[in-house]
Amino acid sequence: MQWTLVVPLKPLAQAKSRLADTADDGLRPDLALAFAQDTVAAVLACPAVRDVAVVTDDARAGRALAALGAAIIADEPGSGLNAALAHAAAAVRSARPASPVAALNADLPALRPRELSRVLDAAAEFPRAFLPDAAAIGTTLLAAAPGRALHPAFGTDSRARHRASGAVELSLTAVDSVRQDVDTGDDLRSALALGVGPHTAAAAARLLIPGQ
């Protein structure tokens, strides 16, 4: 089964505000873009994935991620993350109605293609399924089988919200790279310990250089 993944990315200037204790205002957009670049590159290297669509209105991010091979979908209707994901999933399905679709966070800089394959293979067994994040509070991936609506419920306590919506929670081991999103400095340190992609490694190195 070949999946289409939908990756949402807010405008870079607004991204990763919780990294304020780790990165200044000038570096946070660069980190957010680096996270997304490493995420998308890993997704496109995953044998279970046919293609990836990034939902964003950020021109800089759109150019960088399109250069990696992602399709870019405008953030419509402009009323929040879940509305954007539902719109993107519908756009993907309009071209390929029988495609399985999954929403994936854009801040998974340690993502490993093989681990993502394991998660998608497990998700394929259910009409809708999700993977909780490393903190066991949020969600990093929500999947919908062909013919099933995505019904995203990302945001505060999304693990509980997706479970309440009827999606099956995936209980997998050794998929840490798919669960380790980055919102805080501690998250970034955990991702670095797992081993991040080259874009994040380069951006994070600037945090360690005095005067930059």
Summary of the structure (lengths in Angstrom):
residues: 212
radius of gyration: 15.9
end to end distance: 45.5
largest distance: 53.2
contacts: 720
relative contact order: 0.19
helix: 43%
strand: 16%
